[in-house]
Amino acid sequence: MHFATIQFALFFLVVLAVNWLLKSRKRPYQAFLLAANVFFYGCFDYRFIPLLFTVGLTNWAAAYLISASKRSFLRKLILVLVLTFNLGQ
């Protein structure tokens, strides 16, 4: 799905409308945006879906570990490792 197509325009309008309806409900809103994101990238090339989930889960885990860490050195180390991982993708 490319940006300059009718398919994208229809997809965008549906996502925008549902997004607007769900914005007051946090969990369904987040789940819908995640599903729309996966669908959009999957339409372009389905091989991006595992990469998308891998990068998303890695970044989420790194953010969790950084927020839970009390030591500045450990937070910086996790940040450098996850940045290296992301740039290597």
DSSP file (Angstrom, degrees, kcal/mol; ACC not computed):
  #  RESIDUE AA STRUCTURE BP1 BP2  ACC     N-H-->O    O-->H-N    N-H-->O    O-->H-N    TCO  KAPPA ALPHA  PHI   PSI    X-CA   Y-CA   Z-CA
    1    1 A M              0   0    0      0, 0.0     2,-0.2     0, 0.0    43,-0.1   0.000 360.0 360.0 360.0 119.9    0.0    0.0    0.0
    2    2 A H    >   -     0   0    0      1,-0.1     3,-0.8    42,-0.0     6,-0.4  -0.666 360.0-116.9-102.0 159.0    1.6    3.3   -1.1
    3    3 A F  T 3  S+     0   0    0      1,-0.3     2,-0.3    -2,-0.2    -1,-0.1   0.806 107.9  59.2 -64.9 -30.8    0.7    6.7    0.1
    4    4 A A  T 3  S+     0   0    0      4,-0.1     2,-0.3     5,-0.0    -1,-0.3  -0.164  89.3  96.4 -96.0  40.9   -0.5    8.0   -3.2
    5    5 A T  S <> S-     0   0    0     -3,-0.8     4,-1.8    -2,-0.3     5,-0.1  -0.869  78.8-122.7-126.3 161.0   -3.3    5.5   -3.7
    6    6 A I  H  > S+     0   0    0     -2,-0.3     4,-2.6     2,-0.2     5,-0.2   0.857 112.5  60.8 -65.8 -36.0   -7.0    5.3   -3.1
    7    7 A Q  H  > S+     0   0    0      1,-0.2     4,-2.6     2,-0.2    -1,-0.2   0.922 105.8  45.7 -58.3 -44.6   -6.5    2.3   -0.9
    8    8 A F  H  > S+     0   0    0     -6,-0.4     4,-3.3     2,-0.2    -1,-0.2   0.911 110.6  53.4 -66.5 -40.6   -4.3    4.3    1.5
    9    9 A A  H  X S+     0   0    0     -4,-1.8     4,-2.2     2,-0.2    -2,-0.2   0.920 112.6  44.0 -60.2 -43.6   -6.8    7.2    1.5
   10   10 A L  H  X S+     0   0    0     -4,-2.6     4,-2.4     2,-0.2    -2,-0.2   0.920 114.4  49.5 -66.8 -44.0   -9.6    4.8    2.5
   11   11 A F  H  X S+     0   0    0     -4,-2.6     4,-2.7    -5,-0.2     5,-0.2   0.931 111.6  49.5 -58.7 -46.1   -7.3    3.0    5.1
   12   12 A F  H  X S+     0   0    0     -4,-3.3     4,-2.8     1,-0.2    -2,-0.2   0.903 110.3  49.8 -61.5 -43.5   -6.3    6.4    6.5
   13   13 A L  H  X S+     0   0    0     -4,-2.2     4,-2.4    -5,-0.2    -1,-0.2   0.907 112.4  47.1 -64.3 -41.3   -9.9    7.6    6.8
   14   14 A V  H  X S+     0   0    0     -4,-2.4     4,-2.7     2,-0.2     5,-0.3   0.938 114.4  46.8 -65.0 -45.9  -11.0    4.4    8.6
   15   15 A V  H  X S+     0   0    0     -4,-2.7     4,-2.6     1,-0.2    -2,-0.2   0.908 112.9  50.0 -62.8 -41.6   -8.0    4.5   11.0
   16   16 A L  H  X S+     0   0    0     -4,-2.8     4,-2.2    -5,-0.2    -1,-0.2   0.918 112.6  46.3 -62.9 -44.1   -8.7    8.2   11.7
   17   17 A A  H  X S+     0   0    0     -4,-2.4     4,-2.0     2,-0.2    -2,-0.2   0.939 116.6  42.7 -65.8 -47.6  -12.4    7.6   12.4
   18   18 A V  H  X S+     0   0    0     -4,-2.7     4,-2.1     1,-0.2    -2,-0.2   0.895 112.8  54.7 -67.0 -38.4  -11.8    4.6   14.7
   19   19 A N  H  X S+     0   0    0     -4,-2.6     4,-0.9    -5,-0.3    -1,-0.2   0.920 108.6  48.4 -57.7 -45.6   -8.9    6.4   16.3
   20   20 A W  H  < S+     0   0    0     -4,-2.2     3,-0.4     1,-0.2     4,-0.2   0.878 112.3  49.0 -64.4 -38.6  -11.1    9.4   17.1
   21   21 A L  H  < S+     0   0    0     -4,-2.0     3,-0.3     1,-0.2    -1,-0.2   0.820 117.3  40.4 -70.7 -30.7  -13.8    7.1   18.5
   22   22 A L  H >< S+     0   0    0     -4,-2.1     3,-2.1     1,-0.2     7,-0.4   0.462  82.1 102.0 -97.5  -1.5  -11.4    5.1   20.7
   23   23 A K  T 3< S+     0   0    0     -4,-0.9    -1,-0.2    -3,-0.4    -2,-0.1   0.739  80.6  53.2 -62.3 -22.7   -9.2    7.9   22.0
   24   24 A S  T 3  S+     0   0    0     -3,-0.3     2,-0.7    -4,-0.2    -1,-0.3   0.589  99.4  68.9 -86.0  -9.5  -10.9    8.1   25.4
   25   25 A R  S <> S-     0   0    0     -3,-2.1     4,-2.1     1,-0.2     5,-0.2  -0.906  71.0-162.8-113.5 104.9  -10.4    4.3   26.0
   26   26 A K  H  > S+     0   0    0     -2,-0.7     4,-2.5     1,-0.2     5,-0.2   0.903  79.7  42.7 -59.7 -55.0   -6.6    3.7   26.5
   27   27 A R  H  > S+     0   0    0      1,-0.2     4,-2.6     2,-0.2     5,-0.2   0.935 117.6  43.6 -64.6 -49.4   -6.2   -0.1   25.9
   28   28 A P  H  > S+     0   0    0      0, 0.0     4,-2.5     0, 0.0    -1,-0.2   0.889 114.0  53.8 -62.5 -35.4   -8.5   -0.5   22.9
   29   29 A Y  H  X S+     0   0    0     -4,-2.1     4,-2.2    -7,-0.4    -2,-0.2   0.937 111.7  43.6 -60.9 -48.6   -7.0    2.7   21.4
   30   30 A Q  H  X S+     0   0    0     -4,-2.5     4,-2.2    -5,-0.2    -1,-0.2   0.906 114.1  50.1 -65.8 -41.8   -3.4    1.3   21.8
   31   31 A A  H  X S+     0   0    0     -4,-2.6     4,-2.4    -5,-0.2    -1,-0.2   0.901 111.0  49.4 -63.7 -41.0   -4.4   -2.1   20.5
   32   32 A F  H  X S+     0   0    0     -4,-2.5     4,-2.8    -5,-0.2     5,-0.2   0.921 110.6  49.2 -65.4 -43.4   -6.1   -0.6   17.5
   33   33 A L  H  X S+     0   0    0     -4,-2.2     4,-2.2     2,-0.2    -2,-0.2   0.891 111.8  49.6 -63.7 -38.4   -3.1    1.6   16.6
   34   34 A L  H  X S+     0   0    0     -4,-2.2     4,-2.5     2,-0.2    -1,-0.2   0.927 112.7  46.9 -64.1 -44.9   -0.8   -1.4   16.9
   35   35 A A  H  X S+     0   0    0     -4,-2.4     4,-2.5     2,-0.2    -2,-0.2   0.902 112.6  49.2 -64.7 -41.3   -3.1   -3.5   14.7
   36   36 A A  H  X S+     0   0    0     -4,-2.8     4,-2.5     2,-0.2    -1,-0.2   0.894 111.4  50.4 -64.6 -39.5   -3.4   -0.7   12.1
   37   37 A N  H  X S+     0   0    0     -4,-2.2     4,-2.4    -5,-0.2     5,-0.3   0.936 112.3  45.7 -63.0 -47.9    0.4   -0.3   12.1
   38   38 A V  H  X S+     0   0    0     -4,-2.5     4,-2.4     1,-0.2    -2,-0.2   0.906 113.7  50.1 -63.5 -41.8    1.0   -4.0   11.6
   39   39 A F  H  X S+     0   0    0     -4,-2.5     4,-2.0    -5,-0.2    -1,-0.2   0.922 110.5  49.7 -62.0 -44.6   -1.6   -4.1    8.8
   40   40 A F  H  X S+     0   0    0     -4,-2.5     4,-1.2     1,-0.2    -2,-0.2   0.948 116.2  40.1 -61.6 -50.6   -0.1   -1.1    7.0
   41   41 A Y  H  X S+     0   0    0     -4,-2.4     4,-2.3     1,-0.2     7,-0.3   0.848 113.3  56.5 -69.2 -32.3    3.5   -2.4    7.1
   42   42 A G  H  < S+     0   0    0     -4,-2.4    -1,-0.2    -5,-0.3     4,-0.2   0.834 102.7  54.9 -66.9 -32.5    2.2   -5.9    6.3
   43   43 A C  H  < S+     0   0    0     -4,-2.0    -1,-0.2     2,-0.2    -2,-0.2   0.840 109.0  48.4 -68.4 -32.3    0.5   -4.7    3.2
   44   44 A F  H  < S-     0   0    0     -4,-1.2     2,-0.3     1,-0.3    -2,-0.2   0.962 141.2 -21.0 -71.1 -52.1    3.7   -3.2    1.9
   45   45 A D    ><  -     0   0    0     -4,-2.3     3,-2.2     1,-0.0     4,-0.3  -0.796  54.0-148.5-161.4 115.0    5.7   -6.4    2.6
   46   46 A Y  T >  S+     0   0    0      1,-0.3     3,-1.3    -2,-0.3    -4,-0.1   0.697  93.3  73.7 -61.4 -19.4    4.7   -9.1    5.0
   47   47 A R  T 3> S+     0   0    0      1,-0.2     4,-0.6     2,-0.1    -1,-0.3   0.643  85.9  65.8 -70.9 -12.7    8.3   -9.9    5.8
   48   48 A F  H <> S+     0   0    0     -3,-2.2     4,-2.7    -7,-0.3    -1,-0.2   0.659  80.9  80.6 -79.6 -15.8    8.5   -6.7    7.8
   49   49 A I  H <> S+     0   0    0     -3,-1.3     4,-2.3    -4,-0.3     5,-0.2   0.925  92.4  44.7 -62.7 -48.3    6.0   -7.9   10.5
   50   50 A P  H  > S+     0   0    0      0, 0.0     4,-2.6     0, 0.0    -1,-0.2   0.905 114.8  50.6 -62.4 -37.5    8.5  -10.1   12.5
   51   51 A L  H  X S+     0   0    0     -4,-0.6     4,-2.7     2,-0.2     5,-0.3   0.913 108.8  52.0 -63.1 -42.2   11.1   -7.3   12.3
   52   52 A L  H  X S+     0   0    0     -4,-2.7     4,-2.3     1,-0.2    -1,-0.2   0.922 112.9  43.9 -60.5 -45.9    8.4   -4.8   13.6
   53   53 A F  H  X S+     0   0    0     -4,-2.3     4,-2.7     2,-0.2     5,-0.3   0.892 113.1  52.0 -67.7 -39.2    7.5   -7.0   16.5
   54   54 A T  H  X S+     0   0    0     -4,-2.6     4,-2.2    -5,-0.2    -2,-0.2   0.942 113.6  42.7 -62.3 -48.3   11.2   -7.7   17.3
   55   55 A V  H  X S+     0   0    0     -4,-2.7     4,-2.5     2,-0.2     5,-0.2   0.912 115.4  50.1 -65.8 -42.5   12.2   -4.1   17.4
   56   56 A G  H  X S+     0   0    0     -4,-2.3     4,-2.3    -5,-0.3    -2,-0.2   0.930 113.5  44.0 -62.2 -46.7    9.1   -3.1   19.3
   57   57 A L  H  X S+     0   0    0     -4,-2.7     4,-2.5     2,-0.2    -1,-0.2   0.879 113.5  51.5 -67.8 -37.4    9.5   -5.7   22.0
   58   58 A T  H  X S+     0   0    0     -4,-2.2     4,-2.4    -5,-0.3    -2,-0.2   0.930 112.3  45.6 -64.5 -44.8   13.2   -5.0   22.3
   59   59 A N  H  X S+     0   0    0     -4,-2.5     4,-2.4     2,-0.2    -2,-0.2   0.883 112.7  50.9 -66.2 -38.1   12.6   -1.3   22.8
   60   60 A W  H  X S+     0   0    0     -4,-2.3     4,-2.3    -5,-0.2    -2,-0.2   0.934 111.7  47.2 -63.7 -45.1    9.8   -1.9   25.2
   61   61 A A  H  X S+     0   0    0     -4,-2.5     4,-2.6     1,-0.2    -2,-0.2   0.904 112.3  50.0 -63.7 -41.0   12.0   -4.3   27.3
   62   62 A A  H  X S+     0   0    0     -4,-2.4     4,-2.6     2,-0.2    -1,-0.2   0.915 110.6  49.3 -63.9 -43.0   14.9   -1.8   27.2
   63   63 A A  H  X S+     0   0    0     -4,-2.4     4,-2.3     2,-0.2    -1,-0.2   0.899 111.7  49.7 -63.6 -39.7   12.6    1.1   28.4
   64   64 A Y  H  X S+     0   0    0     -4,-2.3     4,-1.8     2,-0.2    -2,-0.2   0.926 112.7  46.4 -63.6 -45.0   11.3   -1.1   31.2
   65   65 A L  H  X S+     0   0    0     -4,-2.6     4,-1.2     2,-0.2    -2,-0.2   0.882 112.1  50.9 -66.6 -37.9   14.8   -2.0   32.3
   66   66 A I  H  < S+     0   0    0     -4,-2.6     3,-0.3     1,-0.2    -1,-0.2   0.924 112.1  46.5 -64.7 -43.9   16.0    1.6   32.1
   67   67 A S  H  < S+     0   0    0     -4,-2.3    -1,-0.2     1,-0.2    -2,-0.2   0.812 114.5  47.8 -69.9 -28.2   13.1    2.8   34.2
   68   68 A A  H  < S+     0   0    0     -4,-1.8    -1,-0.2    -5,-0.2     2,-0.2   0.663  93.0  96.7 -85.0 -16.5   13.5    0.0   36.8
   69   69 A S     <  -     0   0    0     -4,-1.2    -4,-0.0    -3,-0.3    -3,-0.0  -0.512  50.5-169.5 -80.4 140.1   17.3    0.5   37.1
   70   70 A K        +     0   0    0     -2,-0.2     2,-0.4     5,-0.0    -1,-0.1   0.660  65.3  84.4 -95.5 -21.4   18.7    2.6   40.0
   71   71 A R     >  -     0   0    0      1,-0.1     4,-2.0     2,-0.0     5,-0.2  -0.716  66.0-150.3 -93.1 130.2   22.2    2.8   38.7
   72   72 A S  H  > S+     0   0    0     -2,-0.4     4,-2.3     1,-0.2     5,-0.2   0.879  97.4  54.5 -62.9 -40.6   23.2    5.4   36.1
   73   73 A F  H  > S+     0   0    0      1,-0.2     4,-2.3     2,-0.2    -1,-0.2   0.912 108.6  48.4 -62.1 -42.6   25.9    3.2   34.5
   74   74 A L  H  > S+     0   0    0      2,-0.2     4,-2.5     1,-0.2    -1,-0.2   0.898 110.2  51.6 -66.0 -40.8   23.4    0.4   34.0
   75   75 A R  H  X S+     0   0    0     -4,-2.0     4,-2.2     1,-0.2    -1,-0.2   0.924 112.1  46.6 -60.9 -44.2   20.8    2.7   32.4
   76   76 A K  H  X S+     0   0    0     -4,-2.3     4,-2.5     2,-0.2    -2,-0.2   0.889 111.2  51.9 -66.0 -39.0   23.4    4.1   30.0
   77   77 A L  H  X S+     0   0    0     -4,-2.3     4,-2.5     2,-0.2    -2,-0.2   0.928 110.2  48.0 -63.2 -45.5   24.7    0.6   29.1
   78   78 A I  H  X S+     0   0    0     -4,-2.5     4,-2.7     1,-0.2     5,-0.2   0.914 111.7  51.3 -61.1 -42.8   21.2   -0.6   28.3
   79   79 A L  H  X S+     0   0    0     -4,-2.2     4,-2.3     1,-0.2    -2,-0.2   0.926 111.0  46.8 -61.2 -45.8   20.6    2.5   26.2
   80   80 A V  H  X S+     0   0    0     -4,-2.5     4,-2.4     1,-0.2    -1,-0.2   0.911 113.2  50.0 -63.4 -42.1   23.8    2.0   24.2
   81   81 A L  H  X S+     0   0    0     -4,-2.5     4,-2.4     1,-0.2    -2,-0.2   0.923 112.6  45.0 -63.8 -44.6   23.0   -1.7   23.7
   82   82 A V  H  X S+     0   0    0     -4,-2.7     4,-2.6     2,-0.2    -1,-0.2   0.870 112.7  51.4 -71.2 -34.3   19.5   -1.1   22.5
   83   83 A L  H  X S+     0   0    0     -4,-2.3     4,-2.6    -5,-0.2     5,-0.2   0.915 110.4  49.3 -64.4 -41.7   20.6    1.8   20.2
   84   84 A T  H  X S+     0   0    0     -4,-2.4     4,-1.5    -5,-0.2    -2,-0.2   0.915 111.6  49.7 -61.8 -42.9   23.3   -0.5   18.7
   85   85 A F  H  X S+     0   0    0     -4,-2.4     4,-0.7     1,-0.2    -2,-0.2   0.929 112.5  46.9 -60.1 -46.5   20.6   -3.2   18.2
   86   86 A N  H >< S+     0   0    0     -4,-2.6     3,-0.7     1,-0.2    -2,-0.2   0.891 112.6  48.2 -66.1 -40.3   18.3   -0.7   16.5
   87   87 A L  H 3< S+     0   0    0     -4,-2.6    -1,-0.2     1,-0.2    -2,-0.2   0.762 107.5  57.6 -72.5 -23.3   21.0    0.7   14.2
   88   88 A G  H 3<        0   0    0     -4,-1.5    -1,-0.2     1,-0.2    -2,-0.2   0.629 360.0 360.0 -79.7 -13.7   22.1   -2.8   13.3
   89   89 A Q    <<        0   0    0     -3,-0.7    -1,-0.2    -4,-0.7    -2,-0.1   0.479 360.0 360.0 -71.7 360.0   18.6   -3.7   12.0
